[in-house]
Amino acid sequence: MSLITIRASSLGDLFDCPKRWYTKNVLRKFTPSSARARLGTSVHAGTEAFDLARMSGSPITVDDAADAVVNTLYEKYDRDGEEIDWGDESPKQLENIALALHTKYCVEIGSKTDYKVVELRCSPVTFEDAGITLTGSVDRVYVAESGELGIADIKTGATAVSADGTVKTTTHVAQLGVYNMLAELTIQEEITAPAMIIGLNTGKTPAAQRAGVGSIPNPKRILLGDDENIGFIEQAATIVKSGVFYANPKSMLCSEKYCPAYPTCKYRG
């Protein structure tokens, strides 16, 4: 059987709705990039500029880094050259949200965190028996107070951080586990500190524009499993090897907006 490449960021799709994952990652069919996706991309651009400058020893101001936020937000096309579907929103409407989250990250998190690597493109890892190759790019590798290294991933979204400051982590464990493994192999150093989810909440009001950090201890543990639990790598391999990419019409993302298979999917009812 030929190898199938699985991006760490796509694991959520694979386990939630294999048909959606197959359509996007094997058939290479996509829905247009949304306004909210562009909002997240623009915040990532600004935080990257801020962190890279600080890590290099030539820090820039929050406002200087904000240029990357605005420039990215107003781009007409996504990285695949497809025009962005703004729907009922516009770059102008989202600019204040993007800049507010950028500022919160830089002041509350970025300026207080010691990073070893920013935007790490990882070497792929192939599991011949499983028939899969895992790939991914890690947002950050940070240095903990103990001196240990850990990975950090920035997540933006309308529910990324709850009103009490709690950051969602459970849905990202598999992805962070893969990131942890890939980053270790790429930089050739052990990464043993808890993984961090840096949540940036994209609310429309200042009160709902929150930043927070969640922690995932030893995220690699879920990849290989144990005597009682099948590891995520084996679970992914089972789906891929079977060739049965079944649909999940109960998925929260079962809609034309998120799934390119939706228009022709006979399982959605």
N, C-alpha and C positions, 0 to 999 in steps of 0.2 A: 504493500500500500504506500502511495506517495505521502510525503510529509505535509501536514497542514500547519500553517503558521497561526499562532494565537497571540494577539497583543494582550498584555496584562489588563489594559483598560477595557478590553472587550469581554472579559470573563463574566461580568455581570449579565451581559446579553446572553452568553452561552448557557448559563444556568437558569436564567429567567425565561427565555424563549429561544430555543435552539434554531427555530426557523428564521427568526429575525437575525440572529447571529450569522447563520449560513448565507442569507441573502446579502448582508452587508460585507462580510469578510471573505466569502468564497466567490459569490456571484458579482461582488463589487458594485452593488446597487445601493444608492444612498438617498436619503431625504435631504432637501436643501438645509443648509446651516441656518439655524434660527437666530432671532435677535438675542435671546438669552445666552445662546452658545457664544455669540460674538462678544457679549458683555463679559463672559468668563475669560475669553481669550484676551481681551483688552486688559483686564486686571492682571492676568498672568504676565503680559508683556511689561507692564509697569513695575511689578514686583521683581521680575527678573532683572530689569535695568538697575533697580535700586540695590539688589543683593549682589549682583556681579561687581558693581562699582565699589561697594563696601568691602567685599571679599578681596578685591585686587589692591586694596590699600589707598584707593582714590575715591572716597565716598562722594556721592552727589546728594542734593537735597531731595526731599519728597516731591517738591514742585518740578524739579528738573526731570525726575523719573516719570512724572505724570505725563510728559510729552509723549512717551511711548504708549500710554493708555489711550490718549485722545487719537493719536495717529492710527492705531490699530482699530479702534472702535469705528472710525469713519471709512475704513477700507471697504470697497464695494464687493470684493470677492473673497472667498475663503481660501485656505491653503491649497485646495484642489482646483482652484480656478472657477468655482461655481459661484453664481451670484447669491448673495445672502437674502433669505426670505425674512423681511422685517415685520411682516404681518401688520398688526395695528400699532406697532411701536416704531421708533426711529432712533438713530444715533443721538440726536439732540435730547430726546426724552430720557435716554439711559446714561447720558454723560455724567450727571450729578451722582448717580448711584455708583458708577464705575470709579469716579474720583474719590468718593467717600470711602469706599472699600479699600482702594489703593492706599489712602492715607492711614486708615485704621491698621492695615497690615504693616506698613512701614514703621509707624510709631509704636504700636503695641507688640509686634512680633518680630519683624525683620531686623529692627535696630537692636533687639535684645537677644538675638540668636546667632551663634557662631556656626557658620556654614563652611564645610570643607569643599563641597562641589555644588554648583548651581546648574540645573538643566543637564543632567548626565544621560547621554545616549548610550545605552547598554549593549553589550555584546549578546547576541542571541544564544539560547541554550536549547539543544535538541535532545529529546528523549526518544531514541530509535524504537524501543519496544512499545511506547505509547503512540508513536506515529505523529508526534507534535513537536513543533519548535516554538518556544516562548520568547517573545520580544517585548521591549518596552523602553520608555525614557522616564527617568526619575526626576521629579522636580528639584529635590534637594537631598543632600547628605549632610546632616548636622553633627556637631560635636557636643555631646552631653557634658554636664558638669563633672561627671566621673571620668571623662576622657574617652568614653566609648563613642562609637559612631552609630548613628541611627538615620533612617530615611524619613523624609517629610514630604507630604503631598498636599497641594492646595486644592480645595474643593469649593466651588461657588455654587450657589443655588438658593431657591426660595425657602428651603427647609434645612439648609446646611447647619444652622446654629439655632437652637430653640431659645425661647424667651429667657430661660434661666441660665443660658450660656453653655448648655450641653451640646457637644458636637457629635453628629452621627458617625459611628465607626463600624457598626456591625456589617453593613452592606459592602464595606471596602476591605475586609480582612483578606480575602483571596488575592485581590489585586496587590495589596501592600506586601503580602507574603512573597509573591512573584517578584515585585520590585526589590525587596530585600535580598533575595537570592541573586537576581541579575546584577544588582549594584555590587555585591560582594565579589562576584566573579570578574566584574569589569575593573574595579579599582584594586583588586587583589588584597583586600583587607577585610577583617571580620567586622560585621555590622551587628552588634548585639544589644544596643539600646532600644527601648520601645519605639515603634514607628509612630510618627505624629500625623494626624489629620488636621490640617489648618483650614478651618471652616470660615467662609465669608458669606454671610447671608445677604441675598440680593433683594431686600425689601424696598418698597417704594418710599417709606418714611424713614427719617433718621433713626427713630427708635428700633426699626426693623433691620437696619443695616449694621449687623453685628459681626464681630470677629471673635474666634475662640479656637482652642486647641484641644483635640481629643487624643488619647493614647491607646496604642495596641501593643501589649507586651508580646514579644517573641512571635511575630506574625508568620514566620516560616513554619511553625508547628502544624499549621493547618494544611500545608502542601502535601506532606508525606503520610499523614494519618497515624494511626496506632492500631493496637489489637482490636479495638472496639469501633473505630471509625475509619472509613475510607478517605484517603487524602484527596484534596482538590485536583491534583494532577491526574490521579487515577480516574476521578469522576469525569474530568474533561476528556480524557483519553477514551473512556467508555462511550461517551456520546459521539465523539469523532469517529472512532473505529466502527461503530454500528452503522454509520451512514444514514441513520434515521433522525433527521432534524425536525422533530415534532414541534407543533405550535402550542402556544399557551394563550388562549383567548382571554384568560383572567389576568394577564399581565397588566400592570399599571401603565405600561408604555404601548399597549395595543391600540394604536391610533394611526391615522394617516400622517400625523405630524412627526412621529418617531420611528415608524416602521415602513421601509420601502416595499415590503411584501404585502402590506395591508390591503391595497386595492384588489389583489387577486387571491387573497387568502380565503379559502373556503371554510376555515375552522372558526372564524370569528363570529359566526351567527348572523 
